[in-house]
Amino acid sequence: VTALAFGAIHGSLDAWALGYYVVAGVCLALVTHRTGGLESAVLVHAVNNTVLMVSVILADQLDDLAVVTGPVLVVPMIVMVLATLGLWKLAPGREPAQAVAP
């Protein structure tokens, strides 16, 4: 459910972009679950956005910034899944933090 919300919040109606956002949402949710906190997922999200933005800048496409679409999005999907698998293997499983009752 949160992965669908993550995809929807990005506001794209393009099927390829929406698919990418949902895959990213699932991966970030898994990282959050595995590590027991948002810190690692926020870092993965920030690194992902930075890498994608640097590639746009290096391609001199910043003035034509639009949602990338099509099968080319399979590449960052695969990278996101591989990063998630790597973090899953490296991170020790932790229990999510519990709220303290007043």
Secondary structure, DSSP 8 states (H G I E B T S, - for coil): -HHHHHHHHTT---HHHHHHHHHHHHHHHHHHHHHTSSHHHHHHHHHHHHHHHHHHHHTT-GGG-----SGGGHHHHHHHHHHHHHHHHHS-----------
